[in-house]
Amino acid sequence: MYIIIVGQGKFGSTLTSQLCSEGHDIVVVDINSDRVTAMVEQYDVMGICGNGSTVDVLKEAGADKAKLLIATTASDELNILCCTFAKKLGTETTIARVRNPVYATQGQFLREKIGINMTVNPEYETANEISRIIRFPSVANLDTFANSKVEIARIVLHKENPLCNMKVSDVRKKIRANVIICAVQRNGTVSIPDGNFELMPEDSINITGKRSEISSFLKQVGVYKHRIKNVMIIGGGKIGFYLSELLSDTGRNITLIDSDLQKCNELTDELSDVTVIHGDGTDQDILEEQNIENQDALVALTGIDEENIIVSLYAESRNVEKVIAKVDRHSYSILNNIGVETLVSPQTVASNLVTSYVRALENSVDNMNIQTLYKLVGGKIEAAEFLIPLNWAHDDEPFKDLDLRQNLLVGCIIRNGRIIFPNGDDCIKGGDSIIVINAGKSLKRITDIFREG
């Protein structure tokens, strides 16, 4: 697919990397020549230095023949203008990053009247992901499928966990919960385990199932955590604002700390149910004054990764039950090894949404849409939800007869609202939704689950 990406900041460059790996023809546009040069040298892309919201630059980038344009500059208004011009020049589909809360309720207008097919707000989507984790604090990360009917949760097995030194095949015999262990990370290596795989201390495992079944599983293995009541948020930027809004209506006690006095005054006016504190949230004395030891959760959302990591480690040392850190540049294996369990990246969250949309766009003609897509374990594993076409050719073929790719697992089938964890005798049928966990080459269509040849 011919794709133009305007803006090569953190989000734009993450998208370029992700979409290049999927084999698309990419043109990157940015006013910063150093950024353009870096992307051209690192990836197989064409680069143009210029203002992507001008007609001449868009023409040079090939907007008249582009299937998709994604505008990711730092300005919402420029992104909207860029998409509008691209549509007029002939680009089929446009996506704009729109971050300002003022525009949050105008998505329908932008789609119907302006013609922008999709808007993405990395900060809001990140806040939404954090709020899900706070609502289910027993897990390190949580992703949802099938309109929240099925979830994939990640937990870390500490040495006292009864699953340690247990084979995967024995887990479902001893733990009475309808879940599947679909991925395991160990020492930076990721595996999709078979029944003979033995779980070890400090493994990070992903499990899939219904929320109630995952909760039952966690209770039986001794890692279930009770409801979070008191939440401390460090950083009053866009994510902090959105997260406070999402949580303030849930009856939780929210304390938000920010070092900018003017911002604190604005947040106090906008967030009536939130306690806003002016101070340096990375200062130990401030944290002690605000009773960090009485907090059930701490979320570090400053603009500096190192500060978020340090505050998170300090909160862990004060026995805060749930600690979440925002990071823009990170290595999952390094940070997990030093004790930071739950990490969120706005760029990753938003690029997952866009990549899922792009894949659905590619396959819409064949009705083989990817409904939902997540990159797990630092992008080493994909979890994708596929809608099976009604004319599916393998309706009556059981799994034991299907020649599926290696490093791939069909985690569950959703059929008429019912969740099925398949065994060798089950079949995939037309109209089903299936969740596929894959550690190999990206799946662009459902037929990619089969071996080549």
C-alpha positions in Angstrom: 0.0 0.0 0.0 1.3 3.5 -0.9 1.3 5.5 2.4 2.4 9.0 3.2 3.3 9.8 6.8 3.6 13.5 7.5 5.6 14.3 10.7 8.5 12.2 12.0 8.4 12.9 15.7 8.0 10.1 18.2 4.6 8.9 16.9 5.4 9.4 13.2 8.7 7.5 13.4 7.1 4.7 15.4 4.5 4.4 12.7 7.1 4.5 9.9 9.0 1.6 11.6 5.9 -0.5 12.1 4.4 0.0 8.7 7.7 -0.5 6.9 8.0 -3.8 8.6 4.7 -4.8 7.0 6.0 -4.2 3.5 4.2 -0.9 2.6 5.6 1.7 0.2 6.2 4.7 2.6 6.9 8.3 1.9 7.9 10.4 5.0 7.5 14.1 5.1 8.9 16.5 7.8 10.2 20.0 7.9 13.3 18.8 9.8 15.8 17.6 7.2 17.8 15.6 9.9 14.7 13.6 10.8 14.0 12.9 7.1 17.6 11.8 6.5 17.6 9.5 9.6 14.4 7.8 8.5 15.6 7.3 4.9 18.9 5.9 6.1 17.3 3.5 8.6 14.3 2.3 6.6 13.5 1.6 2.9 11.4 4.8 2.5 11.4 7.9 0.3 11.9 11.2 2.2 10.7 14.7 1.5 11.8 17.7 3.5 9.0 20.3 3.6 5.7 21.4 5.1 3.2 18.5 4.7 0.2 20.8 4.9 1.1 22.6 1.6 -0.3 21.5 -1.7 3.1 21.5 -3.5 4.7 19.2 -0.9 1.7 16.9 -0.9 1.8 16.7 -4.7 5.6 15.9 -4.6 4.8 13.1 -2.1 2.3 11.6 -4.5 -1.0 12.4 -2.7 -2.9 11.9 -5.9 -2.0 8.2 -5.9 -1.7 7.5 -2.2 -4.0 4.9 -0.7 -3.5 6.5 2.8 -2.0 9.6 4.4 -1.3 9.8 8.1 -0.7 13.3 9.6 1.2 13.2 12.9 2.7 16.6 13.3 2.7 18.4 16.7 -0.2 20.7 15.5 -3.8 19.3 15.4 -4.8 22.1 13.0 -2.0 21.3 10.6 -2.9 17.6 10.7 -6.5 18.4 9.9 -5.5 20.8 7.1 -3.0 18.3 5.7 -5.7 15.5 5.6 -8.2 17.9 3.9 -5.8 18.9 1.2 -4.7 15.3 0.6 -8.4 14.3 0.1 -8.9 17.1 -2.4 -5.7 15.9 -4.3 -7.0 12.3 -4.5 -5.7 10.4 -1.4 -8.3 7.7 -0.7 -8.0 7.5 3.1 -6.7 10.0 5.7 -5.8 9.7 9.4 -5.1 12.7 11.7 -3.5 12.8 15.1 -5.8 15.1 17.1 -4.7 15.6 20.7 -6.4 18.7 22.0 -9.3 17.9 24.4 -11.3 20.6 22.7 -11.6 18.4 19.6 -12.4 15.2 21.6 -16.1 15.5 20.9 -15.8 16.5 17.3 -14.7 13.2 15.8 -18.0 12.6 14.0 -17.9 16.1 12.5 -14.3 15.6 11.3 -15.3 12.3 9.6 -18.6 13.3 8.1 -18.0 17.0 7.2 -14.2 17.2 6.7 -13.7 13.7 5.3 -11.0 12.6 7.7 -11.5 8.8 8.0 -9.9 8.3 11.4 -8.6 10.5 14.2 -6.2 9.1 16.8 -5.4 10.7 20.2 -2.3 8.9 21.7 -2.7 10.6 25.0 -6.4 9.7 25.5 -5.8 6.1 24.3 -2.9 5.8 26.8 -5.0 7.1 29.6 -7.8 4.7 28.7 -5.3 1.8 28.8 -4.0 2.9 32.2 -7.6 3.2 33.5 -8.3 -0.4 32.4 -5.2 -1.6 34.3 -6.2 0.3 37.4 -9.6 -1.2 37.3 -8.0 -4.7 37.1 -4.8 -4.2 39.2 -3.8 -7.8 39.4 -2.2 -7.7 36.0 0.8 -5.9 34.5 -0.9 -5.2 31.2 -4.4 -5.8 29.8 -5.7 -5.8 26.2 -9.3 -6.4 25.2 -10.9 -8.2 22.3 -14.4 -9.0 21.0 -16.0 -5.9 22.5 -14.4 -6.7 25.9 -15.7 -10.3 25.9 -12.1 -11.7 25.9 -8.9 -10.2 27.4 -5.2 -10.9 27.3 -3.5 -10.2 30.6 0.2 -10.3 31.5 1.5 -11.3 35.0 5.0 -12.0 36.3 5.7 -15.3 38.1 7.7 -14.6 41.2 9.5 -17.5 42.9 6.7 -18.2 45.4 4.1 -18.6 42.6 2.7 -22.2 42.5 3.0 -22.2 38.7 6.8 -22.1 38.9 8.3 -25.4 37.6 4.9 -26.5 36.3 4.4 -27.7 32.8 1.8 -25.8 30.8 -0.2 -29.0 30.2 -0.5 -29.4 34.0 -1.8 -25.9 34.6 -5.3 -26.4 33.4 -5.5 -29.7 35.4 -4.5 -28.1 38.7 -5.9 -24.6 38.2 -9.7 -24.6 37.7 -10.1 -21.6 35.4 -10.9 -21.5 31.7 -7.8 -19.6 30.4 -4.9 -20.3 28.1 -1.3 -19.4 28.6 -0.6 -18.0 25.1 2.9 -16.4 25.5 5.9 -16.5 27.8 8.8 -14.1 28.0 12.0 -15.3 29.7 15.3 -13.4 29.7 14.3 -11.3 26.7 13.2 -14.3 24.6 9.5 -14.9 23.8 7.9 -18.3 23.3 4.4 -19.5 22.4 4.4 -22.5 24.7 3.2 -26.0 24.0 2.1 -28.4 26.7 5.6 -29.5 27.6 6.8 -26.0 28.2 7.9 -25.6 31.9 7.2 -22.3 33.6 10.0 -20.8 35.7 10.4 -18.0 38.3 10.4 -14.5 36.9 8.7 -15.6 33.6 6.3 -13.0 32.3 3.2 -14.9 31.0 0.3 -13.7 28.9 -3.0 -15.4 29.6 -6.3 -15.1 27.6 -9.8 -15.6 28.7 -12.9 -13.9 30.0 -12.4 -11.3 32.8 -14.2 -13.5 35.4 -12.0 -16.5 34.4 -8.8 -14.5 34.5 -9.8 -13.2 38.0 -10.4 -16.8 39.2 -7.1 -17.9 37.8 -5.3 -15.1 39.6 -7.0 -15.8 42.9 -6.0 -19.5 42.7 -2.3 -18.6 42.0 -2.2 -16.0 44.8 -1.6 -12.8 42.8 -5.1 -11.3 42.9 -5.2 -7.7 44.2 -8.1 -5.9 45.6 -9.8 -2.8 44.2 -7.7 0.3 44.0 -9.2 3.2 46.0 -6.4 5.8 46.2 -4.5 6.8 43.1 -1.6 9.3 42.9 -0.8 10.7 39.4 2.5 12.5 38.8 2.3 14.9 35.9 -0.7 17.0 34.8 -0.2 16.9 31.0 -2.8 15.6 28.6 -2.5 12.0 29.8 -2.8 13.0 33.4 -5.9 15.1 32.6 -7.6 12.4 30.6 -6.8 9.8 33.2 -8.1 11.9 36.1 -11.3 12.5 34.1 -11.7 8.7 33.5 -11.1 7.8 37.1 -12.8 10.6 38.9 -16.3 9.3 38.2 -15.5 5.8 39.6 -15.5 6.8 43.3 -11.7 6.7 43.7 -9.6 9.3 45.5 -7.4 10.9 42.9 -4.3 13.1 43.8 -2.6 14.8 40.9 0.8 16.5 41.4 2.4 18.9 38.9 5.2 21.4 39.1 3.5 24.1 36.9 1.4 26.4 39.0 -0.7 27.8 36.1 -1.4 24.3 35.0 -2.4 23.3 38.5 -4.9 26.2 38.7 -6.4 25.2 35.3 -6.7 21.5 36.4 -8.3 22.5 39.7 -11.0 24.4 37.7 -11.5 21.5 35.3 -11.3 18.5 37.7 -13.6 19.3 40.6 -13.3 15.8 42.1 -9.5 15.6 41.9 -7.1 16.9 44.6 -4.5 18.9 42.6 -1.2 19.6 44.3 1.4 22.1 43.1 4.8 20.6 43.6 7.6 18.4 42.2 6.2 14.9 42.1 9.7 13.5 41.7 10.7 15.0 45.1 10.8 12.5 47.9 9.6 15.1 50.5 6.5 16.0 48.4 5.7 12.3 48.0 6.0 11.7 51.7 3.9 14.8 52.5 1.1 13.4 50.2 1.2 10.1 52.0 2.6 7.9 49.3 2.6 4.9 51.6 -1.2 5.1 51.8 -1.7 5.1 48.0 -2.9 1.9 46.2 -1.6 3.0 42.9 1.0 5.5 41.5 1.1 6.6 37.8 4.2 8.4 36.7 3.4 10.6 33.7 6.0 13.3 33.5 7.6 14.2 30.2 11.0 12.6 31.1 11.3 8.8 31.0 14.1 8.7 33.6 12.0 10.6 36.1 9.0 8.3 35.6 11.2 5.2 36.2 12.9 6.7 39.3 9.5 7.7 40.8 8.1 4.2 40.0 11.0 2.4 41.7 10.6 4.6 44.8 6.9 3.9 44.9 7.7 0.1 44.7 10.1 0.5 47.6 7.3 2.1 49.6 5.1 -0.9 48.9 2.6 0.9 46.6 0.6 -2.0 45.2 0.2 -0.9 41.6 2.9 1.2 39.9 2.6 2.3 36.2 5.2 4.3 34.3 4.9 6.1 31.0 7.9 5.7 28.7 8.6 7.0 25.2 11.9 5.3 24.6 12.3 1.9 26.3 13.6 -1.6 26.4 11.0 -3.9 28.0 13.5 -6.5 29.0 15.8 -4.0 30.7 13.1 -2.1 32.6 11.3 -5.3 33.6 14.5 -6.7 35.0 15.0 -3.7 37.3 11.5 -4.0 38.7 9.3 -1.7 36.6 6.4 -4.1 35.9 3.8 -2.0 34.1 4.9 0.3 31.3 2.8 2.3 28.8 4.0 4.0 25.7 1.7 6.5 23.9 3.4 5.9 20.6 3.0 2.1 20.8 -0.7 2.4 21.9 -1.6 4.7 19.1 0.5 3.0 16.4 -1.2 -0.3 17.3 -4.6 1.3 16.6 -3.4 2.7 13.3 -1.7 -0.5 12.2 -4.9 -2.4 12.9 -6.9 0.1 10.8 -4.4 -0.2 8.0 -4.6 -4.0 7.9 -8.4 -3.9 7.9 -8.2 -1.4 5.1 -6.0 -3.7 3.1 -8.3 -6.7 3.5 -11.7 -5.1 3.5 -12.4 -6.2 -0.1 -12.0 -9.9 1.0 -14.1 -9.4 4.1 -11.1 -10.8 6.1 -10.8 -7.9 8.5 -8.5 -7.7 11.4 -10.9 -6.3 14.1 -8.3 -5.7 16.8 -4.5 -5.8 16.9 -2.0 -5.5 19.7 1.7 -5.6 19.8 2.8 -7.4 23.0 6.1 -7.8 24.8 7.7 -4.9 23.1 6.4 -5.8 19.7 7.8 -9.3 19.7 4.3 -10.9 19.6 1.1 -9.9 17.9 -2.4 -10.7 19.2 -4.9 -10.2 16.4 -8.7 -10.7 16.2 -9.9 -11.8 12.8 -13.5 -12.0 11.5 -13.8 -15.2 9.5 -15.6 -14.7 6.1 -18.9 -16.6 5.6 -17.4 -18.4 2.7 -14.6 -19.9 4.8 -13.2 -22.9 3.0 -12.2 -24.9 6.2 -15.6 -25.0 8.0 -15.5 -28.7 8.7 -11.7 -29.2 9.2 -10.7 -29.8 12.8 -7.6 -28.1 14.2 -5.7 -31.3 14.3 -6.0 -31.5 10.5 -5.0 -27.9 9.8 -1.4 -27.2 8.7 -0.9 -24.1 10.9 2.3 -22.1 11.0 4.9 -22.5 13.8 5.0 -20.0 16.6 1.2 -19.4 16.3 -1.7 -20.2 18.6 -5.4 -19.7 18.1 -6.2 -18.5 21.6 -10.0 -18.7 21.4 -13.0 -18.6 19.1 -16.0 -16.3 19.6 -19.1 -17.9 18.0 -22.5 -16.3 18.5 -21.3 -14.6 21.6 -20.0 -17.8 23.1 -16.2 -18.2 23.9 -14.6 -21.5 22.8 -11.0 -22.5 23.8 -10.3 -24.9 20.9 -8.9 -28.3 21.1 -7.8 -30.6 18.3 -11.4 -31.5 17.4 -12.8 -28.0 17.2 -13.3 -26.1 13.9 -13.2 -22.5 12.7 -16.4 -21.6 11.0 -17.6 -18.8 8.8 -18.8 -15.8 10.9 -16.6 -16.7 13.9 -14.1 -14.2 15.4 -10.8 -15.8 16.4 -7.9 -14.4 18.4 -4.5 -15.4 17.0 -1.3 -15.1 19.0 1.7 -15.0 16.6 5.5 -14.7 17.2 6.5 -15.0 13.6 5.9 -12.9 10.4 3.0 -10.5 10.7 -0.4 -11.8 9.7 -2.1 -9.6 7.2 -5.0 -11.9 6.4 -6.6 -14.9 8.0 -5.1 -17.3 5.4 -1.6 -16.3 6.7 -2.2 -18.7 9.7 -1.4 -21.6 7.4 2.1 -22.8 6.5 3.4 -21.6 3.1 3.7 -23.9 0.3 
